[in-house]
Amino acid sequence: MRRASRPFLALRPAIITTLAAVCLTWPGLSPATAAPAGPAGPQAAPVKWSPELGPVPRALTHTAPALANVSVGKNRSNLLLFWTGPADGTAGFHISYQTSISLRKNTWSRPNLVAFGKPLTRSRPAASPIGPEASGQVIVTWKDPADPRLEYAIGQEGKNNILSWSGIAFIPQAAAAGGPAVYRPLNSNLIVVTWRAASGHAVDYIVGFPSSAGGVKWEQVATIPRSAATGTPAIAEASTGSQSGLLYALWRVPGNSGQIDFATAPEPVRGQAKWSAPRALPSSVKTGAPPSAQAIGKGLAYPLLIVYRARHGAALSYVTLSAKNQTTKPLPVPHIRSSNGTAISPGVLAAEDPGNVFYEPFVRPCGGC
């Protein structure tokens, strides 16, 4: 593994973002037109990973990044990478973004600042497409560096991979202990934001409706019953039909066990969603950082790929979860290391590690291989 000989850049935080594109959604393709995936059961693991490429230029950060695959037309999308940096003195870090021009050739746009450099944070940011399909809009959310409030801004794709931005707004009543996660469900025009509550360990969430005026109308904050998390919860969804899906919230539980719990709710998710009781992944799955997840079956159906960091160290592993909650044995993610967690967009896995940015652009379920 190439990084083994590199020095640890303790005084120069940087990002190692590993981008692993699943064959069903290579950026620029929609799930409907992408290549079919493998079996949807637990036999879908192991996953076939490509050789490592990189580094992504000029992306230097100290937190886990965020990814958003934003549709900009029929069968066309742009993959955006968001990361914290550069620093603004002692006030916090700006949030920067880059657009992938060619993952195969490691070609990226020059870095730009979210909302013209006004947002500051000390936690990981989150990003998701928002609005109608092919609208070219992305929502970025982050925690205020001085208090528990969560903020957001909406970007609109423009010329030369530069986004125009709405004003910065607060998510009402949201009080977080760290960075949030944000997700647009598959079959609705909603936005779901989750976070660990500022007081205690519960996983809170809120549902938002994009407005024609360009903002978001938010419902009331709610809590996933019996949830207890440390770090940022993950959000994912598996399609269960042409107009139905099952939403997953996954989180690392408090304490030293490294256990990952998850709860599910049917789409559409509204203010007081009917979440299942939390259940744990097998005891063989232990993590030292928040997990991430993404459906990798055909049309974003099962299985669910769950990636997590080792309980101690920086190695990454993964399991796949079937519709019947059957979990494969843990397997290593090759080449990739992470100091504080991972992020997934359809077809892409990202992880931060001190050093440079690397990625693996081909991943697919590979039954029996």
C-alpha positions in Angstrom: 0.0 0.0 0.0 1.6 3.2 -1.1 0.8 5.3 1.9 2.8 3.1 4.2 6.0 5.0 3.4 4.6 8.5 3.7 5.2 10.5 6.8 2.3 11.5 9.0 1.7 15.2 8.5 0.6 16.1 12.0 1.0 19.9 11.5 -0.5 20.0 8.1 -3.9 18.4 8.1 -5.0 17.1 4.8 -7.6 14.9 3.3 -7.3 11.4 1.9 -10.7 11.0 0.2 -11.2 7.6 -1.2 -13.8 7.7 -4.0 -15.1 4.3 -4.9 -17.7 4.4 -7.6 -20.2 1.6 -7.7 -20.8 0.3 -11.2 -24.5 1.1 -11.0 -24.0 4.9 -10.7 -20.8 6.1 -12.2 -21.1 10.0 -11.9 -22.9 11.2 -15.0 -25.3 8.3 -15.1 -28.6 8.0 -13.4 -29.5 4.8 -11.5 -32.0 3.9 -14.2 -29.4 3.9 -17.0 -26.4 2.5 -15.1 -25.1 -1.0 -15.4 -26.9 -3.7 -13.3 -25.5 -4.8 -10.0 -25.0 -8.2 -8.6 -27.2 -10.3 -6.3 -29.1 -8.5 -3.6 -28.7 -11.0 -0.8 -25.9 -11.4 1.7 -23.9 -13.2 -0.9 -23.3 -9.8 -2.5 -20.1 -9.4 -0.5 -17.3 -9.3 -1.2 -17.3 -6.1 -3.2 -14.8 -5.7 -6.0 -12.7 -2.6 -5.6 -10.6 -0.9 -8.2 -6.9 0.1 -8.0 -6.2 3.2 -6.0 -5.9 6.5 -7.9 -5.2 10.1 -6.8 -4.5 12.4 -5.1 -7.3 14.9 -5.5 -5.4 18.2 -5.8 -5.6 21.0 -3.3 -8.1 19.4 -0.9 -6.7 19.9 2.6 -8.9 19.2 5.6 -9.1 18.0 9.2 -12.6 16.3 9.2 -14.4 13.7 7.2 -15.6 15.2 3.9 -19.1 15.2 2.3 -20.2 14.1 -1.2 -23.2 15.0 -3.3 -24.0 13.6 -6.8 -26.1 16.4 -8.2 -28.2 15.9 -11.3 -27.9 18.6 -14.0 -29.9 17.0 -16.8 -31.1 13.8 -18.3 -28.6 11.1 -17.4 -26.1 13.8 -16.4 -24.8 14.6 -12.9 -21.8 16.3 -11.2 -20.0 14.8 -8.3 -19.2 17.5 -5.7 -16.7 17.0 -2.9 -17.0 19.3 0.2 -14.4 19.6 2.9 -13.5 22.0 5.8 -10.7 24.4 5.1 -8.9 26.7 4.9 -8.8 28.0 8.5 -10.1 31.5 9.3 -7.8 32.3 12.2 -9.3 30.9 15.4 -12.9 31.5 14.4 -13.2 28.1 12.6 -12.8 26.6 9.1 -14.4 27.6 5.8 -16.1 24.9 3.8 -14.6 24.4 0.3 -15.9 22.4 -2.6 -14.6 20.9 -5.8 -16.3 19.2 -8.8 -15.0 16.0 -10.4 -14.4 16.5 -14.0 -13.0 13.0 -14.6 -12.6 10.5 -11.8 -10.7 8.2 -14.1 -8.1 10.9 -14.9 -8.2 12.5 -11.4 -9.2 15.8 -12.9 -11.0 18.2 -10.5 -12.2 21.8 -10.7 -10.3 24.4 -8.7 -11.5 24.7 -5.1 -14.2 27.3 -4.3 -15.8 28.4 -1.0 -19.4 27.5 0.0 -21.6 30.6 0.3 -18.7 32.9 -0.6 -16.7 31.9 2.5 -19.2 33.0 5.0 -19.9 29.6 6.7 -17.5 28.6 9.4 -17.4 25.3 11.3 -15.2 23.0 13.4 -17.1 19.8 12.5 -17.6 17.7 9.4 -20.0 19.2 6.8 -22.9 17.4 5.1 -24.3 17.8 1.6 -27.1 16.3 -0.5 -29.0 17.1 -3.7 -32.1 19.1 -3.1 -35.1 20.1 -5.1 -36.6 18.5 -8.3 -34.5 16.0 -10.2 -32.1 17.7 -12.7 -32.4 21.0 -10.8 -28.7 21.2 -10.2 -29.2 22.2 -6.6 -27.3 21.1 -3.5 -27.9 21.7 0.2 -24.9 22.0 2.5 -25.4 21.8 6.3 -22.9 22.4 9.1 -22.7 23.1 12.8 -21.9 26.6 14.0 -18.4 26.7 15.6 -19.5 28.8 18.6 -22.8 27.1 19.6 -25.0 24.0 18.9 -27.0 25.6 16.1 -27.1 24.0 12.6 -27.0 26.1 9.5 -27.5 25.5 5.8 -27.1 27.1 2.4 -28.3 26.0 -1.0 -26.1 26.1 -4.1 -27.1 26.2 -7.7 -24.9 24.7 -10.4 -23.5 27.4 -12.8 -20.8 27.9 -15.3 -17.2 26.7 -14.8 -18.2 24.5 -11.9 -18.9 27.5 -9.7 -22.1 27.4 -7.7 -24.3 30.4 -6.9 -25.5 30.4 -3.3 -28.6 31.3 -1.2 -28.3 33.2 2.0 -27.2 31.3 5.1 -30.1 30.2 7.4 -30.5 28.3 10.6 -32.4 25.0 11.0 -35.0 25.9 13.6 -34.8 24.2 17.0 -31.8 22.1 15.9 -29.1 21.8 18.6 -26.3 19.4 17.8 -23.2 18.0 19.5 -21.3 17.7 16.2 -21.7 17.8 12.5 -25.0 16.7 10.9 -25.9 14.3 8.1 -28.4 15.3 5.3 -30.2 13.1 2.8 -32.9 13.5 0.0 -35.1 10.4 -0.1 -35.4 8.5 -3.4 -39.1 9.0 -4.0 -40.0 12.4 -2.6 -38.8 16.0 -2.7 -38.1 16.1 1.1 -34.8 16.7 2.9 -33.9 14.8 6.1 -31.2 16.0 8.5 -30.0 14.0 11.4 -27.6 14.7 14.3 -26.6 13.7 17.8 -28.5 16.0 20.2 -26.4 18.6 22.0 -27.9 17.5 25.3 -27.5 13.7 25.8 -26.9 11.1 23.1 -30.2 10.8 21.3 -30.4 10.9 17.5 -32.5 13.9 16.5 -33.9 14.6 13.0 -35.9 17.1 11.1 -37.7 16.9 7.8 -37.7 19.9 5.4 -39.7 20.8 2.3 -37.9 22.9 -0.3 -39.9 26.0 -1.1 -40.4 27.7 -4.5 -38.7 30.7 -3.1 -35.5 28.8 -2.8 -35.4 28.1 1.0 -36.6 25.1 3.1 -39.8 24.9 5.2 -38.9 22.8 8.2 -41.2 20.6 10.4 -40.6 20.1 14.1 -37.5 18.4 15.5 -38.1 14.8 16.5 -36.1 12.0 18.1 -35.5 8.4 17.0 -36.9 6.5 19.9 -34.4 4.7 22.1 -31.4 5.9 20.1 -28.1 6.7 21.7 -25.2 7.8 19.5 -21.7 9.3 19.6 -20.6 11.2 16.5 -22.5 11.9 13.4 -25.3 9.5 12.5 -25.4 8.2 8.9 -28.5 8.2 6.6 -29.1 5.8 3.7 -32.0 4.3 1.9 -32.8 1.1 0.0 -35.4 1.1 -2.7 -38.2 -1.4 -2.1 -40.3 -0.6 -5.2 -41.0 1.9 -7.9 -42.3 4.4 -5.4 -41.2 3.0 -2.0 -38.1 2.8 0.0 -36.8 2.0 3.5 -34.7 4.7 5.2 -31.9 3.7 7.5 -30.3 5.7 10.3 -27.0 4.2 11.6 -24.9 5.3 14.5 -22.0 4.4 16.8 -23.2 3.8 20.3 -21.6 5.5 23.3 -18.9 3.7 25.2 -16.0 1.6 24.3 -17.8 -1.4 22.6 -17.7 0.1 19.1 -21.2 -1.2 18.5 -23.2 0.1 15.5 -27.0 0.4 15.9 -29.5 1.2 13.2 -33.2 2.0 12.9 -35.5 2.1 9.9 -38.5 4.1 8.7 -40.6 3.7 5.6 -40.6 6.5 3.1 -42.0 9.1 3.0 -40.6 10.3 6.3 -42.5 13.0 8.1 -42.1 14.7 11.4 -43.0 11.8 13.8 -41.9 9.0 11.6 -42.6 5.3 12.5 -39.0 4.3 13.3 -38.3 0.7 14.1 -36.7 -0.2 17.4 -32.9 0.1 17.2 -31.0 -3.1 16.6 -27.3 -3.8 16.6 -25.1 -5.0 13.8 -23.3 -8.3 14.7 -20.7 -8.2 17.4 -18.0 -8.7 14.8 -18.7 -5.2 13.5 -16.9 -2.7 15.8 -15.9 0.8 15.0 -14.0 3.8 16.4 -15.8 6.4 14.2 -19.2 7.0 12.6 -20.2 4.6 9.8 -21.5 5.4 6.4 -23.9 3.4 4.2 -25.3 3.3 0.6 -27.6 0.9 -1.3 -25.6 -0.8 -4.0 -28.1 -3.0 -5.7 -29.7 -2.3 -9.1 -31.7 0.9 -9.0 -30.3 1.6 -5.4 -32.0 -1.5 -4.0 -30.5 -4.0 -1.5 -27.9 -4.8 -0.4 -26.8 -1.9 1.8 -23.1 -1.4 1.9 -21.9 -0.3 5.3 -18.4 1.0 5.7 -16.8 1.7 9.1 -13.4 2.4 10.6 -11.6 -0.1 12.9 -12.2 0.3 16.6 -8.5 1.1 17.0 -6.3 2.4 14.1 -7.3 3.8 10.7 -8.2 0.7 8.6 -11.6 0.5 7.0 -13.9 -2.6 6.7 -17.3 -3.2 5.3 -20.3 -5.5 5.5 -23.4 -5.7 3.3 -26.9 -5.9 4.8 -29.8 -7.6 3.1 -33.5 -6.8 3.1 -34.0 -9.4 5.8 -31.2 -7.8 8.0 -28.7 -10.6 7.2 -25.2 -9.3 7.5 -22.1 -10.6 5.8 -18.8 -11.1 7.6 -16.6 -8.0 7.8 -14.1 -7.6 4.9 -11.3 -5.0 4.5 -11.6 -2.0 2.2 -8.3 -2.1 0.3 -5.9 0.9 0.3 -8.3 3.2 2.1 -7.6 4.6 5.6 -9.6 7.0 7.7 -8.9 8.8 11.0 -12.5 10.0 11.7 -15.1 8.4 9.5 -16.4 8.1 6.0 -19.0 9.5 3.7 -20.9 8.0 0.8 -22.8 9.3 -2.2 -24.4 7.0 -4.8 -21.4 5.2 -6.3 -18.7 7.0 -4.2 -17.0 6.4 -0.9 -15.0 9.1 0.8 -12.7 9.0 3.8 -10.4 11.5 5.4 -6.9 10.6 6.5 -3.9 12.8 7.1 -2.0 13.1 3.8 -3.3 13.4 0.3 -6.5 12.5 -1.5 -6.9 9.0 -3.1 -9.8 7.2 -4.7 -10.9 4.0 -6.2 -13.4 4.6 -9.0 -14.9 1.1 -9.5 -16.8 -0.9 -6.9 -19.5 -3.4 -7.4 -21.2 -6.3 -5.6 -19.4 -9.4 -6.8 -21.3 -12.5 -5.7 -19.1 -15.5 -5.3 -15.8 -13.7 -6.2 
